[in-house]
């Protein structure tokens, strides 16, 4: 089963960023603001988020 890493923005904790497991966030201009917060399986994410990750390599999510 596919797994995805979650990063939380340290300055705006209500914003999460999912990427494929192990991909990291080195290409973001503000990558130092993103803190690893764990890994989730595909079954634990909404299908819309999974589709966005597969299409774009990442997906933002409102964590509130």
N, C-alpha and C positions, 0 to 999 in steps of 0.2 A: 504494500500500500504506500502511495506517495506521502511524503512528509514535507512540511513547510515550517520555516523558521519565522518567528514573530519578533519584530523589533518595535520598541516603544520610543517615541520621541521624548527625550528627557525634558525639553522645554515645553512641550504640549502633550502631556501624558494621555490625553484623550484620543490621540492619533496613533494607530498601529500600522505597521507595514509588514506584509507577508511576502516572503520570497521562497523559492525552492530551497530545500535543506542544503546547507553548505554554500549557498550562493553569496551570502554576505551583502553588504551595502556599499562597496567601495566606490561606485560610480556616482553617488549622490554628492552634491556640493557641500552639504552639511552632514556628512556621514558621521562625524564625531558626536552629533546630537542624538543618534539612534543607538539604543541599548538593547542587546539581546535579551529576550524575555521568555524563551522556551521554544519548544517544537510541538506542532500539532499535526495530527494525521488528517488526511482528506475527509474522513468520516466525521471529524469534529468541526469542520468549517462549512459555512453556507455554500451551496453550489455556485452562487454568483461569484464569490471570492475565488473559488478554485478556477473557474473559467477565466477570470481576469488574470490570475497568476499564469495560467497556461498560455494565454494570448499575449501578455505583456511582459512576463517575467517577474511581475510584482503586483500587489494590490494593496491599496490603502483601506483602512477600516476605522470607523468611528468606534472607539472603545467604551463610550459611555453607555 
